[in-house]
Amino acid sequence: MLIEIKIIDLPMYAVIGKEGLCTTKENIVQQLWQEANFHFNEVAALGMKNSDGAYVGFWGAMSDESNI
């Protein structure tokens, strides 16, 4: 059975955050979140907000080691 592939064009978006390399010996995810939270005021004006003024959300994004 072949999988049907559907390509969808979505609106462009930007990711603002910290980047680092996690390994099996050193998981720095918590450290990256702490640094991002500490410096949040520097990028707060760039965040997307709902109509009530609350931020839309916060997510972690991942890439592979070729991006570092």
SULGIBEL-V945835 format. One record per residue. RES is the residue in one letter. PHI is phi in whole degrees, -180 to 180 (* if undefined). Layout:
# SULGIBEL-V945835
((RES & PHI) (RES & PHI))
This chain:
# SULGIBEL-V945835
((M & *) (L & -89) (I & -84) (E & -78) (I & -106) (K & -123) (I & -96) (I & -123) (D & -87) (L & -112) (P & -62) (M & -70) (Y & -143) (A & -123) (V & -116) (I & -116) (G & 174) (K & -112) (E & -126) (G & -161) (L & -109) (C & -96) (T & -128) (T & -66) (K & -90) (E & -141) (N & -97) (I & -103) (V & -57) (Q & -61) (Q & -62) (L & -63) (W & -63) (Q & -63) (E & -65) (A & -63) (N & -64) (F & -62) (H & -99) (F & -56) (N & -60) (E & -74) (V & -124) (A & -55) (A & -66) (L & -88) (G & -72) (M & -79) (K & -124) (N & -74) (S & -63) (D & -88) (G & 91) (A & -81) (Y & -63) (V & -62) (G & 166) (F & -133) (W & -136) (G & -96) (A & -118) (M & -128) (S & -136) (D & -98) (E & -65) (S & -71) (N & -89) (I & -94))
